[in-house]
Amino acid sequence: MLEAIIASNDKSIMVEVAKSMLRFDSRARLHEIRQPTLVVAGGRDGAVPLHHAHMLARGIPAAKLRVIQGAGHELIWTHEAEFVR
């Protein structure tokens, strides 16, 4: 389903979005987040490495990290119950 959604987008727009995402870096501002934050990551995410989730959780003062073992990048669809819990 996710592949179909991505494939249906205009390729030139997707390229520009990808370039913008690569340029955007908010790490220096993570400490400004003052709300309790839950960082959720899939233990087998092939799109965003797990060390990124650890970096987010370390950078946000009130963050907690929850890793859903066996889940990939689409964990909200593939591991719904664990994600909601």
CYANA upper distance limits for C-alpha pairs under 8 A (distance plus 0.5 A):
  1 MET  CA      5 ILE  CA      6.90
  2 LEU  CA      6 ILE  CA      6.75
  3 GLU  CA      7 ALA  CA      6.45
  4 ALA  CA      8 SER  CA      6.58
  5 ILE  CA      9 ASN  CA      7.44
  9 ASN  CA     13 ILE  CA      8.03
  9 ASN  CA     14 MET  CA      7.40
 10 ASP  CA     14 MET  CA      6.82
 11 LYS  CA     15 VAL  CA      6.70
 12 SER  CA     16 GLU  CA      6.91
 13 ILE  CA     17 VAL  CA      6.66
 14 MET  CA     18 ALA  CA      6.61
 15 VAL  CA     19 LYS  CA      6.73
 16 GLU  CA     20 SER  CA      6.67
 17 VAL  CA     21 MET  CA      6.67
 18 ALA  CA     22 LEU  CA      6.80
 19 LYS  CA     23 ARG  CA      6.91
 20 SER  CA     24 PHE  CA      6.73
 26 SER  CA     30 LEU  CA      7.11
 27 ARG  CA     56 LEU  CA      8.28
 27 ARG  CA     59 GLY  CA      7.81
 29 ARG  CA     33 ILE  CA      8.21
 30 LEU  CA     56 LEU  CA      7.90
 30 LEU  CA     59 GLY  CA      5.86
 30 LEU  CA     60 ILE  CA      5.73
 31 HIS  CA     59 GLY  CA      6.23
 31 HIS  CA     60 ILE  CA      5.61
 31 HIS  CA     61 PRO  CA      6.54
 32 GLU  CA     60 ILE  CA      8.02
 33 ILE  CA     60 ILE  CA      6.54
 33 ILE  CA     61 PRO  CA      7.64
 34 ARG  CA     60 ILE  CA      8.15
 34 ARG  CA     61 PRO  CA      7.31
 34 ARG  CA     62 ALA  CA      7.25
 35 GLN  CA     62 ALA  CA      7.05
 36 PRO  CA     62 ALA  CA      5.38
 36 PRO  CA     63 ALA  CA      6.31
 36 PRO  CA     64 LYS  CA      8.46
 37 THR  CA     60 ILE  CA      8.02
 37 THR  CA     62 ALA  CA      6.58
 37 THR  CA     63 ALA  CA      4.96
 37 THR  CA     64 LYS  CA      6.82
 38 LEU  CA     63 ALA  CA      6.14
 38 LEU  CA     64 LYS  CA      5.55
 38 LEU  CA     65 LEU  CA      6.50
 38 LEU  CA     66 ARG  CA      7.80
 39 VAL  CA     53 ALA  CA      7.09
 39 VAL  CA     56 LEU  CA      7.80
 39 VAL  CA     57 ALA  CA      6.86
 39 VAL  CA     63 ALA  CA      7.34
 39 VAL  CA     64 LYS  CA      6.60
 39 VAL  CA     65 LEU  CA      5.29
 39 VAL  CA     66 ARG  CA      6.73
 40 VAL  CA     53 ALA  CA      7.92
 40 VAL  CA     65 LEU  CA      6.56
 40 VAL  CA     66 ARG  CA      5.50
 40 VAL  CA     67 VAL  CA      6.36
 40 VAL  CA     68 ILE  CA      7.90
 40 VAL  CA     83 PHE  CA      8.33
 41 ALA  CA     45 ASP  CA      7.95
 41 ALA  CA     50 LEU  CA      7.40
 41 ALA  CA     53 ALA  CA      6.83
 41 ALA  CA     65 LEU  CA      8.29
 41 ALA  CA     66 ARG  CA      6.97
 41 ALA  CA     67 VAL  CA      5.35
 41 ALA  CA     68 ILE  CA      6.68
 41 ALA  CA     71 ALA  CA      8.48
 41 ALA  CA     73 HIS  CA      8.28
 42 GLY  CA     50 LEU  CA      7.93
 42 GLY  CA     67 VAL  CA      6.10
 42 GLY  CA     68 ILE  CA      5.42
 42 GLY  CA     69 GLN  CA      6.70
 42 GLY  CA     70 GLY  CA      7.29
 42 GLY  CA     71 ALA  CA      4.94
 42 GLY  CA     72 GLY  CA      5.39
 42 GLY  CA     73 HIS  CA      6.63
 42 GLY  CA     75 LEU  CA      6.89
 43 GLY  CA     50 LEU  CA      7.16
 43 GLY  CA     67 VAL  CA      6.26
 43 GLY  CA     68 ILE  CA      6.11
 43 GLY  CA     69 GLN  CA      5.06
 43 GLY  CA     70 GLY  CA      6.00
 43 GLY  CA     71 ALA  CA      6.04
 43 GLY  CA     72 GLY  CA      7.06
 44 ARG  CA     50 LEU  CA      8.41
 44 ARG  CA     69 GLN  CA      7.50
 44 ARG  CA     70 GLY  CA      6.04
 44 ARG  CA     71 ALA  CA      5.87
 44 ARG  CA     72 GLY  CA      5.19
 44 ARG  CA     73 HIS  CA      8.08
 45 ASP  CA     49 PRO  CA      6.78
 45 ASP  CA     50 LEU  CA      7.53
 45 ASP  CA     71 ALA  CA      7.08
 45 ASP  CA     72 GLY  CA      4.36
 45 ASP  CA     73 HIS  CA      5.15
 46 GLY  CA     72 GLY  CA      6.99
 46 GLY  CA     73 HIS  CA      7.10
 47 ALA  CA     73 HIS  CA      6.69
 48 VAL  CA     52 HIS  CA      7.37
 48 VAL  CA     73 HIS  CA      7.71
 49 PRO  CA     53 ALA  CA      8.06
 50 LEU  CA     54 HIS  CA      7.14
 51 HIS  CA     55 MET  CA      6.63
 52 HIS  CA     56 LEU  CA      6.75
 53 ALA  CA     57 ALA  CA      6.70
 53 ALA  CA     65 LEU  CA      7.82
 54 HIS  CA     58 ARG  CA      6.63
 54 HIS  CA     65 LEU  CA      7.65
 55 MET  CA     59 GLY  CA      6.56
 56 LEU  CA     60 ILE  CA      6.71
 57 ALA  CA     61 PRO  CA      8.30
 57 ALA  CA     63 ALA  CA      5.69
 57 ALA  CA     64 LYS  CA      6.59
 57 ALA  CA     65 LEU  CA      6.35
 58 ARG  CA     63 ALA  CA      7.85
 68 ILE  CA     82 GLU  CA      7.47
 68 ILE  CA     83 PHE  CA      7.97
 71 ALA  CA     75 LEU  CA      5.92
 71 ALA  CA     78 THR  CA      7.68
 71 ALA  CA     79 HIS  CA      7.11
 74 GLU  CA     78 THR  CA      6.71
 75 LEU  CA     79 HIS  CA      5.50
 75 LEU  CA     80 GLU  CA      7.31
 75 LEU  CA     83 PHE  CA      7.64
 76 ILE  CA     80 GLU  CA      5.66
 76 ILE  CA     83 PHE  CA      6.69
 79 HIS  CA     83 PHE  CA      6.59
 80 GLU  CA     84 VAL  CA      6.61
 81 ALA  CA     85 ARG  CA      6.57
